[in-house]
Amino acid sequence: MQLGWIDFSKSERNKVLNVLDMLSEAGTLDELGIAPIRDGFANRFFPGTSTIQTRAKYFLCVPYAFKEIERSGETSPNRMFKALSAIEKSCGEYFVARDPKADGIIGRRALSLGNWVKRAPTDLYWAGLRRLGIFVGGELSVAEYIRFMCANNNQKGSLKNLGNRNDAADENECDDNDAGKSLYKRFWDIPTYTRNWQEGLTLELTSAEAEFLKEQVIKTCGDTMFAYILQNSFTDITELNGIEELEHGFIEQFPESIQEDYAVARSFSDFVYVMRVLFNIIVSDGQNTEANDEWKLLEPDLEEFANIDIDDIFERLSLAGHAALRHFLKQAQEYMRTRDIDALKECIIKREVHLKGVNRAKTKHPGEFDTTVWFGGKQLDYRFNNAKIIIKDIFEGVNNHAESE
């Protein structure tokens, strides 16, 4: 079934299009569909992180919560999900009670209304827990893991009931305990877990947690910016305002392979920024003052911005399956090189229509949006500011331990 709407004014169309954008996967942050490259570089620089993660503590709280429900012996997936949600909600309540204004508390607004979030910490951190080797059960989803846990608990219960309790009962109890330990080792590498982990719970990492996360990143993330920053205690990097500031005496301290990726990623960001400026000029029908001012600065150097190796980027990031994106970027590159601005604008419009359709494409409705609003992001951050928060939490936990000695 297809849905539509009747718009009686430009302002109503504007509101509906903005709502639809918020419901879409790309949202307003990726109007031109360059996410595969943006995320590809972000994953090379800061694996295990995402833009929806808030604090490092949740890398510990989520597995702690799972350890709690593992110990319950629950055999119903629905009840296990409810128990997990209750524990995660209680963590949020602890954090709010301790410091209501602390940054990064998941669900703070929902809790203030007596509710809980639809996307809990488990959903936001699961991929990172797998990537950092904290969850060691392979590529299982949360639902698959919980179903396995329940089936395993059910099987253990059945075997226990079938066993002859008159024959060495103590030995049977020992086997049950060993089975629980085996399950723990199979799915989680979380040596900092204790049964009283919720006592005095705070968003700050304990020294043991910070050291564990630091070593885990170094061990599992290899030659990445994330691991190298932690391994070499580059604490000053947490004071930078954006990834571009690494050029101020920092990037030279990284291995050559990271420097090369960084240079390519920054050049691609400049290339995309030209198109994002034009995008805002088109959408505002030439009325966005910020975009117009930026264009005046960028236009003299279009050939330089176009001087990137698109094929190398796709090979570097293993993006063979994104033919439409490659075609779009190569077309835009050619129009920049030849300074065919009208063709470049048309290329941008066609790309957005291809991604969203005519009705939702902002560039097909120029002048119908607030001309003071910037759409589609600016320079690419490659998840730097999100990872920086995680890194800062780890450094602070490690430093607190060092200061206490």
C-alpha positions in Angstrom: 0.0 0.0 0.0 1.3 3.4 -0.9 0.8 6.5 1.3 0.6 10.1 0.2 -0.5 13.5 1.4 -2.1 16.6 0.2 -0.1 19.7 1.0 -1.9 23.0 1.1 1.1 25.2 1.6 4.9 25.2 1.2 5.3 25.3 5.0 3.2 22.1 5.3 5.2 20.4 2.6 8.3 21.4 4.5 7.1 19.9 7.7 6.1 16.6 6.1 9.4 16.2 4.2 11.3 16.8 7.4 9.4 14.2 9.2 9.9 11.7 6.4 13.6 12.5 6.5 13.8 11.8 10.2 12.2 8.4 9.6 14.6 7.4 6.8 17.8 5.5 7.3 20.1 8.2 6.0 18.1 11.1 7.6 19.3 14.6 7.0 23.0 13.8 7.6 23.6 12.0 4.3 21.5 13.7 1.6 23.8 12.5 -1.1 24.3 8.9 0.0 28.0 8.9 0.7 27.6 6.9 3.9 29.4 3.8 2.7 32.6 5.8 2.3 32.1 7.9 5.4 31.5 4.8 7.5 34.3 2.9 5.8 36.9 5.4 6.9 35.3 5.7 10.3 35.5 1.9 10.8 39.2 2.0 9.8 39.9 4.8 12.2 37.6 3.9 15.2 36.3 0.3 14.9 33.7 -0.7 17.5 32.4 2.9 17.9 29.2 4.5 16.4 27.5 7.8 16.4 24.8 6.6 18.8 27.2 5.5 21.6 27.5 8.0 24.4 29.9 6.8 27.1 32.5 4.1 27.5 30.8 2.7 30.7 28.0 1.1 28.6 30.7 -1.2 27.1 30.7 -2.7 30.6 27.2 -2.2 31.8 25.6 -4.2 28.9 27.7 -7.4 29.5 27.2 -7.0 33.3 23.4 -7.0 32.7 23.7 -10.1 30.6 25.7 -11.8 33.3 22.8 -11.1 35.7 20.2 -12.7 33.5 22.6 -15.6 32.6 22.7 -16.5 36.3 18.9 -16.4 36.5 18.5 -19.7 34.6 15.6 -18.2 32.7 14.2 -20.3 29.8 11.8 -17.8 28.3 13.2 -15.4 25.7 10.4 -12.9 26.4 11.0 -12.9 30.2 14.7 -12.7 29.6 14.3 -9.6 27.4 12.1 -8.0 30.1 14.7 -8.8 32.8 17.4 -7.3 30.6 15.4 -4.1 30.0 14.7 -3.8 33.7 18.4 -4.0 34.6 19.3 -1.4 31.9 16.6 0.9 33.0 17.8 0.6 36.6 21.3 1.6 35.4 19.9 4.7 33.8 18.1 5.5 37.1 21.3 5.1 39.1 23.1 7.5 36.7 20.4 10.1 36.9 20.2 9.9 40.6 23.9 10.3 41.0 24.3 13.2 38.6 21.1 14.3 36.7 23.2 16.6 34.4 25.9 14.2 33.5 26.6 13.9 29.7 25.7 10.7 27.9 23.0 9.1 30.1 21.0 7.0 27.8 17.2 7.4 28.4 17.5 10.4 30.7 14.6 12.2 29.0 12.4 9.1 28.9 13.1 8.4 32.6 12.1 11.9 33.5 8.7 11.1 32.0 8.5 7.7 33.8 9.2 5.8 30.6 12.1 3.9 29.1 13.8 4.0 25.6 12.9 1.9 22.7 16.6 1.6 21.7 18.3 0.4 24.9 22.1 0.4 25.5 22.2 -3.2 24.3 21.0 -2.2 20.9 23.5 0.7 20.7 26.6 -1.2 21.9 26.1 -4.7 20.6 28.1 -4.4 17.4 30.9 -2.6 19.3 30.9 -5.4 22.0 31.4 -8.0 19.2 34.0 -5.9 17.4 36.1 -5.3 20.5 36.0 -9.0 21.5 34.1 -8.4 24.7 31.3 -10.6 23.4 33.1 -13.7 22.1 30.1 -15.6 20.7 30.7 -14.7 17.0 28.2 -12.8 14.9 25.1 -13.7 17.0 22.5 -11.0 17.2 21.1 -10.1 20.7 17.9 -12.1 19.9 19.9 -15.1 18.7 22.1 -15.0 21.8 19.1 -14.8 24.2 17.3 -17.6 22.4 20.5 -19.7 22.7 20.8 -18.9 26.4 17.2 -19.9 27.0 17.5 -23.1 25.1 20.7 -24.0 26.9 19.1 -23.3 30.3 16.1 -25.4 29.3 18.4 -28.2 28.2 20.4 -28.1 31.4 17.2 -28.2 33.4 16.0 -31.2 31.5 19.2 -33.1 31.9 19.3 -32.2 35.6 15.8 -33.6 36.1 16.7 -36.8 34.2 19.8 -37.4 36.2 20.0 -39.9 39.1 20.2 -37.6 42.1 20.9 -40.7 44.2 24.3 -41.2 42.5 26.8 -38.8 43.7 24.6 -35.7 44.1 27.5 -33.6 45.0 29.2 -34.5 41.7 26.1 -33.5 39.7 26.0 -30.1 41.4 29.6 -29.6 40.6 28.8 -30.4 36.9 26.0 -27.8 36.9 28.4 -25.2 38.3 31.1 -26.1 35.7 28.5 -25.8 33.0 27.7 -22.2 34.0 31.4 -21.3 34.0 31.8 -22.9 30.5 28.9 -20.8 29.2 30.4 -17.6 30.7 33.7 -18.2 29.0 32.1 -19.0 25.7 30.2 -15.7 25.3 31.9 -13.0 27.3 35.4 -11.8 28.0 34.6 -9.5 30.9 37.0 -10.1 33.8 35.8 -6.9 35.6 32.3 -8.4 36.4 31.3 -8.8 40.0 27.9 -9.7 41.4 27.7 -6.4 43.2 28.5 -4.3 40.1 25.5 -2.1 40.6 26.5 -0.9 44.0 27.7 2.7 43.8 27.4 2.6 40.0 28.6 5.7 38.1 29.2 6.7 34.5 32.9 6.9 35.3 35.0 3.8 34.6 36.8 2.2 37.5 40.5 1.8 37.1 40.1 -1.9 36.3 37.5 -1.2 33.7 39.5 1.5 32.1 42.6 -0.7 31.9 40.5 -3.6 30.5 38.9 -1.5 27.8 42.2 0.1 26.8 43.9 -3.3 26.4 40.9 -4.7 24.6 41.0 -2.0 22.0 44.7 -2.4 21.6 44.4 -6.1 21.2 41.4 -6.2 18.8 41.8 -3.1 16.8 45.3 -3.5 15.5 46.9 -0.7 13.5 44.0 1.8 13.9 43.8 5.3 15.1 41.7 4.2 18.0 44.3 1.7 19.3 47.3 3.8 18.6 45.9 6.8 20.6 45.3 4.6 23.6 48.5 2.6 23.3 50.6 5.8 23.1 48.6 7.8 25.6 47.9 10.7 23.2 45.7 12.4 25.8 45.9 15.8 24.1 43.9 14.5 21.2 40.8 14.4 23.4 41.0 18.3 23.5 40.7 18.7 19.8 37.4 20.0 18.3 37.4 17.9 15.1 39.4 15.4 13.1 40.8 18.1 10.9 42.8 19.4 13.9 44.9 16.3 13.8 46.9 18.1 11.1 48.2 20.5 13.8 51.2 18.4 14.8 49.4 15.2 15.7 48.9 13.1 12.5 52.7 12.9 12.0 52.9 10.8 15.1 50.9 8.0 13.6 52.1 5.1 11.5 52.4 5.8 7.7 49.4 3.6 6.9 47.1 5.7 9.1 48.6 8.9 7.8 47.8 7.8 4.2 44.2 6.8 5.1 43.8 10.1 6.9 45.0 12.2 3.9 42.6 10.4 1.5 39.7 10.7 4.0 40.3 14.4 4.4 40.5 15.0 0.7 37.3 13.1 0.2 35.7 15.3 2.9 36.7 18.5 1.1 35.3 17.0 -2.2 32.0 16.2 -0.6 31.8 19.5 1.1 31.8 21.3 -2.2 28.7 19.3 -3.2 27.0 19.9 0.2 27.5 23.6 -0.2 25.9 23.5 -3.7 23.1 21.3 -2.3 22.2 24.0 0.2 22.3 26.7 -2.6 19.9 24.6 -4.7 17.5 23.9 -1.8 17.4 27.5 -0.7 17.0 28.7 -4.3 20.2 30.7 -3.8 19.0 32.4 -0.6 21.2 30.6 2.0 23.7 33.3 2.9 26.1 30.8 4.6 26.1 28.5 1.6 26.7 31.5 -0.8 29.6 32.7 1.3 31.2 29.3 1.4 30.8 28.9 -2.4 32.7 32.1 -3.0 35.6 30.6 -1.0 35.5 27.2 -2.6 34.9 28.0 -6.3 38.4 29.2 -7.1 39.9 25.8 -6.1 37.4 23.4 -7.6 40.1 21.6 -9.7 42.1 21.0 -6.5 39.0 19.6 -4.6 38.3 17.3 -7.6 41.9 15.9 -7.5 41.0 12.6 -5.7 41.4 9.0 -6.8 37.8 7.6 -6.5 38.8 4.2 -7.7 41.5 4.0 -5.0 39.0 5.0 -2.3 36.6 2.2 -3.4 39.4 -0.3 -3.5 40.9 0.9 -0.2 37.5 0.4 1.5 36.4 -2.7 -0.4 33.3 -1.1 -1.8 32.9 -3.0 -5.0 29.1 -3.3 -4.6 28.3 0.4 -4.8 28.4 1.1 -8.5 25.8 3.9 -8.4 27.7 5.8 -5.8 30.9 5.4 -7.8 29.2 6.7 -10.9 27.8 9.7 -9.1 31.1 10.7 -7.6 33.0 10.3 -10.9 30.4 12.4 -12.7 30.6 15.1 -10.0 34.4 15.0 -10.2 34.4 15.6 -13.9 32.0 18.5 -13.6 34.2 20.1 -11.0 37.3 19.7 -13.1 35.6 21.3 -16.1 33.9 23.9 -13.9 30.5 23.0 -15.4 28.5 24.2 -12.4 25.1 23.8 -14.0 25.9 20.2 -14.8 27.2 19.6 -11.3 24.0 21.0 -9.8 21.9 18.7 -12.0 24.1 15.8 -11.0 23.4 16.5 -7.3 19.7 16.8 -8.0 19.6 13.5 -9.9 21.5 11.8 -7.0 19.0 13.0 -4.4 16.0 12.0 -6.5 17.6 8.5 -7.1 17.9 8.1 -3.3 14.6 9.6 -2.2 12.2 10.0 -5.1 10.9 13.2 -6.5 8.4 14.0 -3.7 11.0 13.8 -0.9 14.0 15.2 -2.7 14.6 18.7 -1.3 16.4 19.8 -4.4 13.1 19.3 -6.4 11.4 21.8 -4.1 13.8 24.8 -4.0 12.8 27.8 -1.9 10.3 25.8 0.1 12.5 25.4 3.2 13.9 27.7 5.8 16.8 29.4 4.0 18.7 29.9 7.3 18.9 26.1 7.9 21.9 24.0 6.7 20.9 20.6 5.3 23.1 17.5 4.9 26.1 18.1 7.2 29.4 19.8 6.4 32.9 18.4 6.7 33.0 14.7 7.4 34.0 13.9 11.0 34.5 10.1 10.5 33.2 9.5 14.1 36.1 11.3 15.6 34.1 13.3 18.2 32.1 10.2 19.2 35.2 8.1 19.7 36.9 11.0 21.5 34.3 10.7 24.3 35.0 6.9 24.7 38.8 7.6 24.6 38.6 10.4 27.2 36.6 8.1 29.5 39.2 5.5 29.3 42.1 7.9 29.8 40.4 9.4 32.9 39.8 6.0 34.4 43.5 5.0 33.8 44.8 8.3 35.1 42.6 8.1 38.3 44.3 4.8 39.0 47.8 6.2 38.5 47.0 9.2 40.7 45.8 7.0 43.5 49.0 5.0 43.6 
